[in-house]
Structures are given as C-alpha cells and as structure tokens.
Amino acid sequence: MAAGTAGRYQRVAKTRITNLHWADGDQTRVASQGTLYGRLSDGAEFHDVRYLDLFTLVDGQICRQEFYNDFGG
C-alpha cells in the first residue's frame, strides 16, 4: 500500500477516531475510522479527509486490507 501511494503524497498522517474488532467465523475483522491530513505531491495541504480501513486477520496475520477515503479515484 505504501509503495502504491508514494507518488501521491509528500506526507500523510491519520487521526484515528474509532477502532473496532469482532470475530467472523475463523477470522477477526478490524475497522479503523478517522481522518487523514498532510501534503499532496504538488505541495497542497489537506486535512479532514475521512477514511475507513478494514482488515481481515487469520491466525493473527493480516490476510486482507481494504481502505476507503474521500479522495476517491
């Protein structure tokens, strides 16, 4: 994920608002929700961009990660 976004941002950070986890059969699901802030590759500052990260863990190992935010595209 970091390599895929390397050209988009000079810097990016998260403010986490909510972290949830729950059992789903033999998997554990984890959701992290909050906002992003930082600087785009063109130098433009941004803040208050909503995000949601969803992780699926099996035997304590991340086997799937999904991420969504208001940047789109």
Backbone as CSV, one residue per row, in Angstrom:
resi,resn,N_x,N_y,N_z,CA_x,CA_y,CA_z,C_x,C_y,C_z
1,MET,0.820,-1.186,0.000,0.000,0.000,0.000,0.867,1.255,0.000
2,ALA,1.915,1.268,0.817,2.783,2.449,0.883,3.441,2.719,-0.468
3,ALA,3.903,1.675,-1.144,4.540,1.856,-2.448,3.553,2.392,-3.478
4,GLY,2.309,1.959,-3.389,1.285,2.399,-4.329,0.897,3.856,-4.190
5,THR,1.103,4.433,-3.022,0.739,5.838,-2.792,1.954,6.759,-2.719
6,ALA,3.148,6.235,-2.940,4.379,7.010,-2.760,4.416,8.289,-3.595
7,GLY,3.893,8.287,-4.796,3.923,9.475,-5.646,2.814,10.472,-5.373
8,ARG,1.849,10.120,-4.537,0.700,10.992,-4.289,0.931,12.014,-3.189
9,TYR,1.744,11.664,-2.216,1.867,12.497,-1.018,3.321,12.830,-0.716
10,GLN,3.551,14.048,-0.224,4.837,14.377,0.395,4.832,13.834,1.819
11,ARG,3.675,13.921,2.457,3.486,13.333,3.787,1.999,13.126,4.019
12,VAL,1.686,12.129,4.818,0.291,11.848,5.162,0.273,11.217,6.558
13,ALA,-0.742,11.566,7.335,-0.897,11.005,8.679,-2.379,10.826,8.960
14,LYS,-2.673,10.080,10.017,-4.059,9.764,10.371,-4.369,10.232,11.785
15,THR,-5.586,10.659,11.952,-6.158,10.849,13.282,-7.237,9.790,13.418
16,ARG,-7.006,8.795,14.277,-7.979,7.721,14.451,-9.080,8.172,15.400
17,ILE,-10.308,7.904,15.001,-11.464,8.246,15.829,-12.028,6.994,16.483
18,THR,-12.138,5.917,15.700,-12.745,4.682,16.185,-11.940,3.482,15.722
19,ASN,-11.724,2.534,16.598,-11.155,1.233,16.258,-12.101,0.171,16.797
20,LEU,-12.528,-0.726,15.942,-13.438,-1.805,16.326,-12.845,-3.132,15.877
21,HIS,-13.152,-4.201,16.599,-12.776,-5.538,16.130,-13.874,-6.519,16.544
22,TRP,-14.033,-7.568,15.730,-15.058,-8.571,16.002,-14.672,-9.882,15.328
23,ALA,-15.179,-10.961,15.892,-14.955,-12.291,15.333,-15.932,-12.515,14.190
24,ASP,-15.447,-13.174,13.138,-16.264,-13.507,11.971,-15.856,-14.914,11.542
25,GLY,-16.450,-15.908,12.203,-16.055,-17.295,11.951,-14.639,-17.515,12.453
26,ASP,-13.749,-18.013,11.574,-12.358,-18.242,11.976,-11.474,-17.022,11.716
27,GLN,-12.098,-15.906,11.362,-11.378,-14.669,11.078,-11.669,-13.617,12.151
28,THR,-10.775,-12.663,12.249,-11.022,-11.468,13.045,-11.054,-10.293,12.091
29,ARG,-12.060,-9.455,12.234,-12.188,-8.257,11.408,-11.856,-7.054,12.278
30,VAL,-11.122,-6.101,11.715,-10.740,-4.877,12.412,-11.076,-3.706,11.507
31,ALA,-11.711,-2.676,12.089,-12.041,-1.456,11.355,-11.427,-0.272,12.086
32,SER,-10.784,0.595,11.337,-10.214,1.831,11.868,-10.815,2.977,11.066
33,GLN,-11.387,3.945,11.762,-12.060,5.066,11.099,-11.503,6.364,11.654
34,GLY,-11.335,7.357,10.792,-10.844,8.655,11.239,-10.662,9.609,10.079
35,THR,-9.646,10.471,10.198,-9.376,11.454,9.153,-7.896,11.440,8.786
36,LEU,-7.623,11.841,7.555,-6.264,11.981,7.041,-5.910,13.456,6.954
37,TYR,-4.606,13.749,7.097,-4.116,15.105,6.860,-2.685,15.011,6.355
38,GLY,-2.224,16.043,5.662,-0.866,16.028,5.154,-0.683,16.970,4.001
39,ARG,0.229,16.572,3.081,0.563,17.406,1.926,0.639,16.512,0.700
40,LEU,-0.040,16.932,-0.371,-0.012,16.203,-1.636,1.333,16.409,-2.329
41,SER,1.589,15.629,-3.367,2.864,15.718,-4.078,3.093,17.088,-4.710
42,ASP,2.009,17.826,-5.011,2.158,19.173,-5.588,2.318,20.257,-4.520
43,GLY,2.381,19.860,-3.249,2.578,20.806,-2.160,1.308,21.285,-1.492
44,ALA,0.142,20.961,-2.052,-1.129,21.397,-1.469,-1.395,20.660,-0.159
45,GLU,-1.734,21.423,0.874,-2.087,20.844,2.172,-3.513,20.293,2.118
46,PHE,-3.786,19.245,2.884,-5.151,18.740,3.019,-5.372,18.327,4.462
47,HIS,-6.638,18.276,4.857,-6.999,17.861,6.213,-8.457,17.436,6.218
48,ASP,-8.860,16.750,7.258,-10.248,16.301,7.445,-10.776,15.428,6.317
49,VAL,-9.901,14.620,5.715,-10.323,13.659,4.694,-10.705,12.371,5.425
50,ARG,-11.965,11.990,5.343,-12.424,10.795,6.060,-11.826,9.528,5.458
51,TYR,-11.516,8.552,6.327,-11.026,7.253,5.855,-11.657,6.132,6.671
52,LEU,-11.642,4.951,6.083,-12.031,3.718,6.756,-11.077,2.636,6.270
53,ASP,-10.370,1.994,7.196,-9.506,0.852,6.890,-10.156,-0.394,7.464
54,LEU,-10.252,-1.438,6.654,-10.801,-2.723,7.098,-9.732,-3.796,6.921
55,PHE,-9.492,-4.555,7.968,-8.504,-5.623,7.944,-9.189,-6.945,8.260
56,THR,-8.737,-7.995,7.604,-9.155,-9.355,7.928,-7.910,-10.100,8.389
57,LEU,-8.000,-10.698,9.579,-6.886,-11.448,10.146,-7.272,-12.913,10.306
58,VAL,-6.336,-13.788,9.987,-6.481,-15.221,10.210,-5.226,-15.669,10.962
59,ASP,-5.435,-16.318,12.079,-4.322,-16.751,12.937,-3.387,-15.591,13.284
60,GLY,-3.961,-14.410,13.510,-3.182,-13.243,13.914,-2.433,-12.537,12.806
61,GLN,-2.579,-12.995,11.556,-1.880,-12.408,10.414,-2.874,-11.683,9.508
62,ILE,-2.515,-10.491,9.045,-3.375,-9.764,8.104,-3.352,-10.505,6.773
63,CYS,-4.533,-10.906,6.304,-4.615,-11.582,5.011,-5.355,-10.732,3.979
64,ARG,-6.000,-9.660,4.437,-6.702,-8.764,3.514,-6.785,-7.386,4.141
65,GLN,-6.565,-6.362,3.312,-6.738,-4.980,3.757,-7.510,-4.226,2.688
66,GLU,-8.511,-3.523,3.130,-9.286,-2.655,2.251,-9.209,-1.252,2.831
67,PHE,-9.156,-0.256,1.987,-9.138,1.104,2.501,-9.978,2.005,1.602
68,TYR,-10.658,2.913,2.243,-11.572,3.831,1.568,-11.334,5.226,2.131
69,ASN,-11.423,6.249,1.262,-11.341,7.616,1.754,-12.031,8.557,0.779
70,ASP,-12.175,9.803,1.195,-12.895,10.791,0.392,-12.087,11.342,-0.784
71,PHE,-10.824,10.928,-0.944,-10.069,11.360,-2.120,-10.652,10.765,-3.384
72,GLY,-11.199,9.544,-3.295,-11.739,8.876,-4.475,-10.640,8.483,-5.437
73,GLY,-11.080,8.080,-6.677,-10.205,7.738,-7.784,-8.881,7.290,-7.376
